[in-house]
């Protein structure tokens, strides 16, 4: 980020600096002609370039200072085309930035009717690449054209740019009928050297600023997520977005095997996600895990499709690591060649990997705390079962069925957890009755029946004393409401009864009917389902009953779309 800011101000200074030294800039350009198979190159010697020109020999006026009003790349390139136009027909002007990690040039901007392809160009390009690597201007023929019986030759004039520690090049493509004068092109373009350098510096600064902004935003977002799966989803989505990748995956170290397995993926076949397992040092991800270093890989252009993994030609892999160690590897891939991935992308993804590791450890710690908290509540609920030998094991069964039904309805995490706790503690009020009223073999007295009906209220009062359990209270309080309004609790009916309470009512009744009691043997599963169906619409929510039936008979998660969240 610091470099980006410094580069921007250096670019501004470069524009101002270029004005008093135009003559020096013009003389500093060395014109090198690169021979191609299309046309023989015309080499100019330094002496020829410095030979004074007579007025008749000069086809354009002396260069004037042409500083564009802004450093926007399109504006500066148009100004460059206008500056060169007096001596040749300009068909394109384009600016490129070098990416050292992939040894390619990336197009920043282009103007003109014959603008080049946006595909990255190899640093071995005989004109653009040579200009960058040699640090001097390059002029060479590019192509021959026939139009209306007149032969035109496209020449390319390339000028190297060095904003800060970055390197780039600007190219001007000319359609001419005679060889262009390299020295003249150098003089005409010299006044814009500072603006061109500044424009490229501005592009670099903006790119790094955008990356930094995205990483700041994702760091803020990840810090607020307390669920490990949400952390992984957000991290992968961010990685895919900032790199514009075709595929992506997050691999974590499996606690049991110690191998890397894919836990989150985008764009990969299901069988690949399921079957991929790498040891430390194995493959690209294994190498990143072993070394703790990021890696950017570009395939060779001629590599056969059969040799590419899942069609991927280029990939970036970075460690998911923090001060406590490496947890896994983040991967993104491209099916194009050369890929858009740059060293800047790799650095951004490396930072994202570190952010993900910190957020994942925090989320895992929260999850562990929640699990400990839940197991503590579960132990309490199981301890209360000891008062009634006929209810032993029932709490865990109610928990299992209620959780499965809640998952089928797609309950949000908070509601799902509230339902699970309610399934554990819904009968906590029964502990105040002094006797297991629900398991008596004799009829209940009027007083006992009244106490039994009070147990949801008693449980709700107990739980309401704990701020962390406020979401559990309505489920427990209303789980004996009837769908037709004839139950007890708050006198609610239909969908005014909380969904969690309607789910718990069905799960609780099903477990009670399929459990032994002193006064009867346990019903079979089919008998209990028949009883629930008979009372659906009266005592129970018909939709919840139907979901339970599906879960038991077909093993599918089904809930009406209107109920899904």
PyMOL commands that set and color helices and strands:
alter all, ss='L'
color gray80, all
select helices_A, chain A and resi 2-20+22-28+46-50+55-57+73-85+128-134+182-190+193-223+228-243+270-275+283-291+305-307+343-385+389-391+394-408+413-425+428-432+437-439+446-463+467-478+494-496+499-513+525-534+542-553+561-563
alter helices_A, ss='H'
color red, helices_A
select strands_A, chain A and resi 32-33+89-99+104-111+121-122+138-147+150-161+168-176+247-253+260-266+277-278+295-298+314-322+325-334
alter strands_A, ss='S'
color yellow, strands_A
deselect
rebuild
show_as cartoon
